[in-house]
Amino acid sequence: MDLKFTAEEEAFRTEVLDFLRERLPQRVADKVRNGRRLTRDDMAAWHATLNEKGWLANHWPQEYGGPGWSAVQKFIFENECAIAGAPRIVPFGVNMLGPVLIKYGSEAQKRYWLPRILDGSDWWCQGYSEPGAGSDLASVRTTAVRDGDHYVVNGQKTWTTLGHYANMIFCLVRTATDVRKQEGISFLLIDMSTPGIEVRPIITLDGEHEVNEVFFTDVRVPVVNLVGEENKGWTYAKYLLTYERTNIAGVGFSVAALARLKRAAQKVMRNGRPLAEDSSFAARLAKVEIDLENMKTTNLRVIAAVAGGGVPGAESSMLKIRGTEIRQEISSLLRRAMGPYAVPFVEAALGEGYAGEPIGPDEAASAAALYFNNRKLSIFGGSNEIQKNIIAKMMLGL
């Protein structure tokens, strides 16, 4: 693969940079760069801005609202957005459910749900993991029993990211118990305002409310909200996870995080010299940068395969493993660079309008929180241990 951009691709990058300068609020970019807390309105506003431009669902076919970009254009866009400090696109509707509906949904479902994903009418969350069914999703126990034109859903989901903002949730539910466990799962779209749904917050190690538990008690869901065929949800779930695991790699976010780390390493002094000149730290910094460059190449290959009509297989697992390890290493190095300044974590400093005195360099305010939050990266979306099993099975036949 030729990794040099063509003249047309460079022109596209210039177009992206111009757009970011004009439309990305500096206030929001500063919050992203410094690890400050984004509000629901911040995320929704950027979603709307990209949709207005026609650049939101950049991996969807043009007939459903995609821009018709090549794999390289998508790569350029995501990297430049991350470097500029643009908020991450909330992935559940655009990057996860959208591709599933496009491939497996009915025409009626596509006509109704896809435009609502694009215009922000619906904020989706993901109902996959359960207590006892995380990486082993085939063990889900939430049930959906057919009752006329409805399913009656009972059970519990956990680690539901941004579920407190969502009005819709796509769920894996068990619709058969007398078959192999992978063959008894269905894929349902559920309105979060339906009676019988309760959302409870989970406060994570970094002090944030990002994830939730969701409880279902006799929740009635119209049968028309079943995606594809009953008991075929495992197929759709695996298809969705290939996109989730590729996105978890977060190449663009790692590029931005590495730039932030390098700035910090130049500012922080050790024995009268910038930390970047410390041989031990510089060696770790160089290694993670080399790993990131290698991952960029793999990411381009996977995106190219998807653009050509394929579905990433073991490659998405590879990206998930290396991408999460790289992001964790960068956040670990940033925390180390801040030294004692990373210890007195001030939770209020992550919010907008904080009037207190900064503790150490700007990069220090969120160094500890970022480090703790990124511990989850190698677990969610299928733990890295599970990904290694997938690679062994798909590529080595083990």
Sequence and secondary structure as in RCSB ss.txt:
>XXXX:A:sequence
MDLKFTAEEEAFRTEVLDFLRERLPQRVADKVRNGRRLTRDDMAAWHATLNEKGWLANHWPQEYGGPGWSAVQKF
IFENECAIAGAPRIVPFGVNMLGPVLIKYGSEAQKRYWLPRILDGSDWWCQGYSEPGAGSDLASVRTTAVRDGDH
YVVNGQKTWTTLGHYANMIFCLVRTATDVRKQEGISFLLIDMSTPGIEVRPIITLDGEHEVNEVFFTDVRVPVVN
LVGEENKGWTYAKYLLTYERTNIAGVGFSVAALARLKRAAQKVMRNGRPLAEDSSFAARLAKVEIDLENMKTTNL
RVIAAVAGGGVPGAESSMLKIRGTEIRQEISSLLRRAMGPYAVPFVEAALGEGYAGEPIGPDEAASAAALYFNNR
KLSIFGGSNEIQKNIIAKMMLGL
>XXXX:A:secstr
   S  HHHHHHHHHHHHHHHHHS HHHHHHHHTT    HHHHHHHHHHHHHHT SSTTS GGGT     HHHHH
HHHHHHHHHT     HIIIIIIHHHHHHHS HHHHHHHHHHHHHTS  EEEE  BTTBSS GGG   EEEEETTE
EEEEEEE   TTTTT SEEEEEEE  SSS GGGGEEEEEEETTSTTEEEEEEE TTS EEEEEEEEEEEEEEGGG
B SSTT HHHHHHHHHHHHHHHHT HHHHHHHHHHHHHHHHHSEETTEEGGG HHHHHHHHHHHHHHHHHHHHHH
HHHHHHHTT    HHHHHHHHHHHHHHHHHHHHHHHHHGGGGSS  GGGGSTT  S   SSGGGTTHHHHHHHGG
GGGTTTS HHHHHHHHHHHHS  
